[in-house]
């Protein structure tokens, strides 16, 4: 398709106008679209990845800490035979909910920029082949989460192909020397699964010990593996360089160079503050809390609403699916209130 045809197609797409466009097709984003539809509004969801993209990239054998009913959206029961559902069960559940409500979800469309203003925004997108599109909407709800943006260490070698910021499955690392960076839940789970699948695991953590808030069934497991010498742990330490065959670790006893095949840097993630700033959203304090009405969730930019973990800025441990799923109802109520005014 030539540039002229692409522009014509984009213009044609922009002829229709939605009441609400949701950026982010995770559980909270889906809940926003569902609640808007239930309130009589026409909604569309756009995501740069697949439906529930962040959940899809969770470890393949992950089990949720919470119970099924606390993951429910759209008043649809989550039927699981397990007290704590698995990642695969959750993915199936959210697919079925999206299908039940016939949600208009545009997967693999990245939002590049937003033009216009409250009442008539134009959201410019690019699909996975680089083709542009445009969608008009009266209101925007941003539910972009934070899992897609790792906290980089910014050290030499971090860009090597052997370095991963996401852990999915242990099988490819059998009989490999693997370093896991971090000491919280995700790092502990990765270290344990890798060790149980035959990897030689070294855990490097800047803290003096495994933190007390690590999940109660994981903490004694990882501590016992370390105590028994099955997993090597370097506490109060940090990786300062990565090479194709080694990692260099700064420890209290001095610098060590260790043989290494793969690195999992489980160093956390952060919301896409740059995207929010480009839209004009303001932030307050060291935790970068976005300016947002607590009742309506409307940001300082008229017509732009915030949902999910981004409401809490850097406090990414305050909002989860369990409480973020109710943000859609707040936004739908705010839209209904404005439409009656």
C-alpha positions as CSV (number, residue, x, y, z in Angstrom):
1,X,0.0,0.0,0.0
2,X,1.4,3.4,-1.0
3,X,1.5,6.4,1.3
4,X,-1.5,8.1,-0.4
5,X,-3.6,5.0,0.1
6,X,-2.5,4.7,3.7
7,X,-3.5,8.3,4.4
8,X,-6.8,7.7,2.7
9,X,-7.5,4.6,4.8
10,X,-6.5,6.5,8.0
11,X,-8.9,9.3,7.1
12,X,-11.7,6.9,6.4
13,X,-11.1,5.2,9.8
14,X,-11.3,8.6,11.5
15,X,-14.8,9.3,10.0
16,X,-16.5,7.3,12.8
17,X,-16.4,8.5,16.4
18,X,-16.5,6.5,19.6
19,X,-17.6,7.7,23.0
20,X,-14.6,6.1,24.7
21,X,-11.3,4.8,23.5
22,X,-9.4,2.7,26.0
23,X,-5.6,2.4,25.6
24,X,-4.6,-1.0,27.1
25,X,-6.4,-4.3,26.8
26,X,-5.5,-5.7,30.2
27,X,-8.2,-6.7,32.7
28,X,-8.6,-3.1,33.9
29,X,-8.8,-1.8,30.3
30,X,-11.4,-4.5,29.4
31,X,-13.4,-3.5,32.5
32,X,-13.4,0.1,31.4
33,X,-14.8,-0.8,28.0
34,X,-17.4,-3.2,29.5
35,X,-18.7,-0.7,32.0
36,X,-18.9,2.0,29.3
37,X,-20.9,-0.3,27.0
38,X,-23.2,-1.2,29.9
39,X,-23.8,2.5,30.5
40,X,-24.8,2.9,26.8
41,X,-21.6,4.2,25.4
42,X,-19.7,3.0,22.3
43,X,-16.2,1.9,23.3
44,X,-13.1,0.6,21.5
45,X,-9.9,-0.8,23.0
46,X,-6.4,-0.4,21.5
47,X,-3.3,-2.4,22.6
48,X,0.2,-2.6,21.2
49,X,0.2,-6.3,22.0
50,X,-2.3,-9.1,22.4
51,X,-5.3,-9.2,24.7
52,X,-4.0,-9.1,28.3
53,X,-0.5,-8.8,26.9
54,X,1.2,-8.4,30.3
55,X,-0.5,-11.5,31.7
56,X,0.6,-13.4,28.6
57,X,4.2,-12.6,29.4
58,X,4.0,-13.8,33.0
59,X,5.8,-17.0,33.8
60,X,4.0,-19.9,32.0
61,X,3.4,-21.8,35.3
62,X,2.5,-18.8,37.4
63,X,-0.3,-19.1,40.0
64,X,-2.1,-16.0,41.2
65,X,-1.8,-15.0,44.9
66,X,-5.5,-14.1,44.9
67,X,-8.7,-16.0,44.5
68,X,-10.7,-16.3,41.3
69,X,-13.6,-14.0,42.3
70,X,-11.2,-11.1,42.9
71,X,-10.1,-11.3,39.3
72,X,-13.6,-11.1,37.9
73,X,-14.8,-8.3,35.6
74,X,-18.1,-7.4,33.9
75,X,-20.1,-9.4,36.5
76,X,-19.0,-12.6,34.8
77,X,-18.0,-15.5,37.3
78,X,-14.5,-16.8,37.0
79,X,-15.0,-20.6,37.2
80,X,-11.8,-22.2,38.5
81,X,-11.4,-25.5,40.3
82,X,-8.4,-24.1,42.1
83,X,-8.3,-21.8,45.1
84,X,-5.7,-19.7,43.3
85,X,-6.1,-19.7,39.5
86,X,-3.2,-20.1,37.0
87,X,-2.0,-17.7,34.3
88,X,-3.6,-19.9,31.6
89,X,-6.9,-20.0,33.4
90,X,-6.9,-16.2,33.7
91,X,-6.1,-15.7,30.0
92,X,-8.9,-18.0,29.0
93,X,-11.3,-16.2,31.3
94,X,-10.5,-12.8,29.9
95,X,-10.8,-14.0,26.4
96,X,-14.2,-15.4,27.1
97,X,-15.3,-12.2,28.8
98,X,-14.2,-10.1,25.8
99,X,-16.1,-12.4,23.5
100,X,-19.2,-12.4,25.7
101,X,-19.4,-8.6,25.6
102,X,-18.3,-8.5,21.9
103,X,-15.7,-5.9,22.8
104,X,-14.1,-4.0,19.9
105,X,-10.4,-4.7,20.7
106,X,-7.8,-3.6,18.2
107,X,-4.8,-5.8,19.0
108,X,-1.2,-5.0,17.8
109,X,-1.9,-1.3,17.3
110,X,0.5,1.0,19.0
111,X,-0.7,4.5,19.9
112,X,1.8,7.0,18.5
113,X,0.2,10.3,19.3
114,X,-3.1,11.9,20.2
115,X,-4.6,15.1,18.7
116,X,-7.7,17.1,19.3
117,X,-9.3,17.8,22.6
118,X,-12.1,16.8,25.0
119,X,-15.1,15.8,22.9
120,X,-13.1,15.1,19.7
121,X,-9.8,13.4,20.1
122,X,-8.0,11.7,17.2
123,X,-5.8,8.8,18.3
124,X,-3.1,8.0,15.7
125,X,-2.0,4.4,15.7
126,X,0.5,2.2,13.8
127,X,0.0,-1.5,13.3
128,X,2.7,-4.2,13.4
129,X,3.5,-3.6,9.7
130,X,4.0,0.1,10.2
131,X,0.7,1.1,8.6
132,X,-0.9,4.2,10.1
133,X,-4.5,4.5,11.3
134,X,-6.6,7.0,13.1
135,X,-9.6,6.6,15.5
136,X,-11.8,9.5,16.7
137,X,-13.2,9.4,20.2
138,X,-14.9,11.8,22.5
139,X,-13.1,10.6,25.7
140,X,-9.9,8.6,26.4
141,X,-9.2,6.1,29.2
142,X,-5.5,5.2,29.7
143,X,-5.0,1.8,31.2
144,X,-1.4,1.1,30.0
145,X,-0.1,-0.6,33.1
146,X,3.6,-0.8,33.7
147,X,4.8,-4.3,32.9
148,X,6.0,-3.4,29.4
149,X,8.7,-1.1,30.6
150,X,11.5,-2.7,32.6
151,X,13.8,-0.7,34.9
152,X,17.1,-1.0,33.2
153,X,20.3,-1.2,35.2
154,X,22.3,0.8,32.5
155,X,25.4,-1.3,32.9
156,X,27.8,-2.5,30.2
157,X,26.5,-5.6,28.4
158,X,22.8,-5.2,29.4
159,X,21.9,-5.2,25.8
160,X,23.3,-8.6,25.1
161,X,20.9,-11.2,23.8
162,X,21.5,-13.4,26.8
163,X,20.0,-10.8,29.1
164,X,16.2,-11.0,29.8
165,X,14.0,-8.7,31.8
166,X,11.1,-11.2,31.7
167,X,11.1,-14.8,32.9
168,X,8.6,-17.2,31.2
169,X,9.8,-20.8,31.2
170,X,12.8,-22.6,32.7
171,X,13.3,-25.4,30.1
172,X,15.8,-23.6,27.8
173,X,18.3,-23.1,30.7
174,X,18.9,-26.8,31.7
175,X,22.6,-27.2,32.6
176,X,23.2,-23.5,32.1
177,X,24.9,-21.0,34.5
178,X,22.1,-18.5,35.1
179,X,22.2,-15.3,37.2
180,X,19.0,-13.9,38.6
181,X,19.2,-10.3,39.6
182,X,16.7,-9.3,42.4
183,X,15.3,-10.7,45.6
184,X,11.6,-10.1,45.5
185,X,8.8,-12.4,44.4
186,X,9.5,-12.5,40.7
187,X,13.2,-13.1,41.2
188,X,12.7,-15.8,43.8
189,X,10.1,-17.7,41.7
190,X,12.5,-17.5,38.7
191,X,15.4,-18.8,40.7
192,X,13.5,-21.7,42.2
193,X,11.9,-22.8,38.9
194,X,15.3,-22.5,37.1
195,X,17.1,-24.6,39.8
196,X,14.3,-27.2,39.7
197,X,14.7,-27.5,36.0
198,X,18.4,-28.2,36.1
199,X,20.0,-24.7,35.9
200,X,23.0,-23.7,38.0
201,X,21.5,-20.6,39.6
202,X,23.2,-17.6,41.3
203,X,20.9,-15.0,42.9
204,X,22.3,-11.4,43.1
205,X,20.4,-9.0,45.4
206,X,21.3,-5.6,46.6
207,X,19.6,-6.2,49.9
208,X,21.1,-8.1,52.9
209,X,18.5,-10.9,52.8
210,X,15.3,-12.1,51.1
211,X,12.7,-9.4,52.0
212,X,10.1,-10.3,54.6
213,X,7.2,-9.4,52.2
214,X,8.1,-12.2,49.7
215,X,5.1,-14.6,49.5
216,X,4.8,-16.8,52.5
217,X,5.1,-20.1,50.6
218,X,8.0,-18.9,48.5
219,X,10.2,-17.3,51.2
220,X,11.1,-20.4,53.2
221,X,11.6,-22.4,49.9
222,X,14.2,-20.0,48.5
223,X,15.9,-19.5,51.9
224,X,16.2,-23.3,52.3
225,X,17.7,-23.7,48.8
226,X,20.2,-21.0,49.6
227,X,21.0,-22.5,53.0
228,X,21.6,-26.0,51.5
229,X,23.9,-24.5,48.8
230,X,21.6,-25.5,46.0
231,X,21.2,-21.9,44.9
232,X,24.1,-19.5,45.4
233,X,23.1,-16.1,46.8
234,X,25.2,-13.0,46.8
235,X,23.5,-10.4,49.1
236,X,24.4,-6.8,49.4
237,X,25.7,-7.1,45.9
238,X,25.1,-5.8,42.4
239,X,26.0,-6.8,38.9
240,X,28.2,-4.1,37.3
241,X,29.1,-5.7,34.0
242,X,27.9,-8.5,31.7
243,X,30.0,-10.1,29.0
244,X,29.1,-12.9,26.6
245,X,30.6,-15.5,29.0
246,X,30.7,-13.9,32.4
247,X,29.1,-11.5,34.9
248,X,31.0,-9.1,37.1
249,X,29.5,-8.7,40.6
250,X,30.4,-6.1,43.2
251,X,30.2,-7.9,46.6
252,X,31.1,-6.9,50.2
253,X,34.2,-9.1,49.8
254,X,35.2,-7.4,46.5
255,X,34.6,-7.8,42.8
256,X,33.9,-11.2,41.4
257,X,33.8,-12.5,37.8
258,X,31.6,-15.5,37.5
259,X,31.0,-17.8,34.5
260,X,27.6,-17.2,33.0
261,X,25.3,-18.2,30.1
262,X,22.1,-16.2,30.8
263,X,21.0,-13.3,33.0
264,X,17.4,-12.6,34.2
265,X,17.3,-9.0,35.5
266,X,14.1,-9.0,37.6
267,X,14.6,-5.3,38.5
268,X,11.0,-4.2,38.3
269,X,9.0,-2.1,35.8
270,X,7.5,1.4,35.6
271,X,4.6,3.1,33.9
272,X,5.0,4.9,30.6
273,X,5.4,8.4,32.1
274,X,6.7,9.8,28.8
275,X,3.5,8.9,27.0
276,X,1.3,10.5,29.7
277,X,3.5,13.6,29.7
278,X,3.1,14.0,25.9
279,X,-0.7,14.0,26.5
280,X,-0.3,16.8,29.0
281,X,-0.8,14.8,32.2
282,X,0.9,16.4,35.2
283,X,2.6,14.6,38.1
284,X,3.2,15.3,41.7
285,X,5.8,14.3,44.2
286,X,8.7,11.8,44.1
287,X,6.4,8.9,43.4
288,X,5.2,10.8,40.3
289,X,1.5,10.5,41.1
290,X,-0.5,11.7,38.1
291,X,-3.0,14.6,38.8
292,X,-6.3,12.7,38.9
293,X,-9.7,13.2,40.4
294,X,-10.2,10.5,43.0
295,X,-13.9,10.1,42.2
296,X,-14.1,10.3,38.4
297,X,-10.5,9.4,37.6
298,X,-10.3,12.3,35.1
299,X,-6.8,13.6,34.8
300,X,-5.9,17.3,34.7
301,X,-6.4,17.0,30.9
302,X,-10.2,17.3,30.3
303,X,-11.6,14.1,28.7
304,X,-8.6,11.9,29.6
305,X,-9.2,9.4,32.3
306,X,-6.7,7.1,34.1
307,X,-7.3,3.5,35.2
308,X,-5.3,0.8,36.8
309,X,-1.8,0.9,38.2
310,X,-0.9,4.2,36.5
311,X,-3.1,6.0,38.9
312,X,-0.5,5.2,41.6
313,X,2.5,6.5,39.7
314,X,5.7,4.7,41.0
315,X,3.7,3.0,43.7
316,X,3.2,0.0,41.5
317,X,2.5,-2.2,44.5
318,X,-0.7,-0.4,45.5
319,X,-3.0,-1.2,42.6
320,X,-3.6,-4.7,41.2
321,X,-6.3,-6.4,39.1
322,X,-8.3,-6.8,42.4
323,X,-8.9,-3.1,42.9
324,X,-8.1,-1.6,39.5
325,X,-11.0,-3.6,37.9
326,X,-13.4,-1.2,39.6
327,X,-11.9,1.9,37.9
328,X,-14.0,1.2,34.8
329,X,-17.2,1.6,36.8
330,X,-16.0,5.0,38.2
331,X,-15.2,6.2,34.7
332,X,-18.5,5.0,33.2
333,X,-20.4,6.8,36.0
334,X,-18.4,10.0,35.3
335,X,-19.2,9.7,31.6
336,X,-22.9,9.2,32.3
337,X,-23.0,12.1,34.7
338,X,-21.4,14.4,32.1
339,X,-23.8,13.2,29.4
340,X,-26.8,14.2,31.6
341,X,-25.4,17.6,32.4
